[in-house]
Amino acid sequence: MSHFKTTRRGIEASFSDAERTFLGDVIPLLEGLGPTGDDPAAARLTVPVYLDDPVANEEWWRLMGTDLEMAREADRGVFSTVIGSRQPVVLDDADADAVLRVLNEARLVLGARLGIEVEDDHERVPPEERAALDYLGWVEEELIDELTRRL
């Protein structure tokens, strides 16, 4: 059974109590990141924009970093609303995109914390340690599948 279903009003999202409890930990995980230089998970979310120009990269982050963080906060608000509801929540396309971005951020953070740098690293992590990462990927894939069906 998928967590997402297209209706006339949009994409309906619903999660069990246990899933909502688990997914409720996503926002504290994302908000608990340390400074980029000290926390590999934070560094994973602040990738270089200009690979060959550190000055331009720093300028981009100086100018755009606050806007990006505000957008992430808005996405997390949508995610919290979806996860906080015991009833199915109908997502419009913008809400669905916000949920996808939060799920992806969480996967990036968990991957960094597990030491996953390349695809082959995933298989080296014991299954019990990567279960949360795999669950988030499954939910993300379900939402992507539902959005794709609507095209």
C-alpha positions in Angstrom: 0.0 0.0 0.0 1.4 3.4 -1.0 1.4 6.4 1.3 0.2 8.6 -1.6 -2.9 8.5 -3.8 -4.0 10.9 -6.4 -7.5 12.3 -5.9 -9.4 15.1 -7.7 -8.1 17.5 -5.1 -4.5 16.5 -5.3 -2.2 13.8 -3.8 -3.5 12.4 -0.6 -0.8 11.5 1.9 -1.4 9.2 4.9 0.8 7.5 7.4 0.3 5.1 10.3 0.9 6.3 13.8 4.2 4.5 14.0 5.4 6.0 10.7 4.3 9.5 11.8 6.3 9.0 15.0 9.4 7.9 13.0 9.0 10.7 10.5 8.4 13.2 13.3 12.2 12.8 14.0 13.1 14.1 10.6 12.7 17.8 11.4 14.7 17.7 14.7 17.4 15.7 12.7 17.6 18.5 10.1 17.4 21.3 12.7 20.2 19.7 14.8 22.9 20.0 12.2 26.2 21.5 13.4 28.3 24.0 11.6 29.2 23.1 8.0 33.0 22.8 8.8 32.4 20.5 11.8 29.4 18.4 10.7 29.7 16.2 7.5 25.9 16.1 7.4 25.7 19.9 7.3 28.4 20.0 4.6 26.3 17.6 2.5 23.6 20.2 2.4 25.9 23.1 1.5 27.6 21.7 -1.5 29.8 24.0 -3.6 27.9 25.9 -6.3 31.1 27.0 -8.1 33.5 24.0 -8.0 36.5 25.9 -9.4 35.9 29.3 -7.9 35.9 29.3 -4.1 35.5 33.1 -4.0 32.4 33.0 -6.2 31.1 30.0 -4.2 31.5 31.9 -0.9 29.8 34.9 -2.4 26.9 32.8 -3.7 26.3 31.2 -0.2 26.6 34.7 1.4 23.9 36.1 -0.9 21.7 33.1 -1.3 22.2 31.0 1.9 19.6 32.8 3.9 17.0 32.5 1.2 17.8 28.8 0.8 17.4 28.3 4.6 14.1 30.2 4.6 12.8 27.9 1.8 14.0 24.9 3.7 12.1 26.1 6.8 8.9 26.5 4.7 9.3 23.0 3.3 9.8 21.7 6.8 6.6 23.4 7.9 4.7 21.6 5.1 6.3 18.3 6.1 5.4 18.8 9.7 1.8 19.5 8.8 1.6 16.3 6.7 3.3 14.2 9.4 1.4 15.8 12.2 -2.0 14.9 10.9 -3.8 11.7 11.9 -6.1 12.2 8.9 -5.0 12.0 5.3 -3.6 15.4 4.0 -4.2 16.5 0.4 -1.0 17.9 -1.2 -1.0 20.3 -4.1 2.1 20.1 -6.4 4.0 22.7 -4.4 3.3 20.8 -1.1 4.4 17.5 -2.7 7.6 19.1 -3.9 8.2 20.4 -0.4 7.7 16.9 1.1 10.1 15.5 -1.5 12.8 18.1 -0.6 12.6 17.3 3.1 12.8 13.6 2.5 15.8 14.1 0.3 17.5 16.4 2.8 17.0 13.7 5.5 18.4 11.0 3.3 21.4 13.2 2.5 22.0 13.9 6.2 21.6 10.2 7.2 23.8 9.1 4.4 26.6 11.5 5.5 26.2 10.3 9.1 26.5 6.7 7.9 29.6 7.6 5.9 28.0 6.9 2.5 29.9 8.8 -0.1 29.3 6.7 -3.2 26.7 4.2 -4.2 28.8 1.1 -3.2 29.1 2.5 0.4 25.4 1.8 0.9 25.9 -2.0 0.8 28.8 -1.8 3.3 26.5 -0.3 6.0 24.9 -3.0 8.1 21.1 -3.3 7.2 20.0 -2.4 10.7 22.0 0.9 10.5 20.7 1.8 7.0 17.0 0.9 7.6 15.9 4.5 8.3 17.7 5.6 5.1 16.0 2.9 3.1 12.6 3.7 4.5 13.0 7.4 3.6 14.0 6.4 0.1 11.0 4.1 -0.2 8.6 6.9 0.8 10.3 9.4 -1.5 10.1 6.9 -4.4 6.4 6.4 -3.7 5.7 10.1 -3.9 7.8 10.5 -7.1 5.9 7.6 -8.6 2.6 9.2 -7.8 3.7 12.6 -9.2 4.9 10.9 -12.4 1.6 9.1 -12.9 -0.1 12.5 -12.9 2.0 13.8 -15.9 
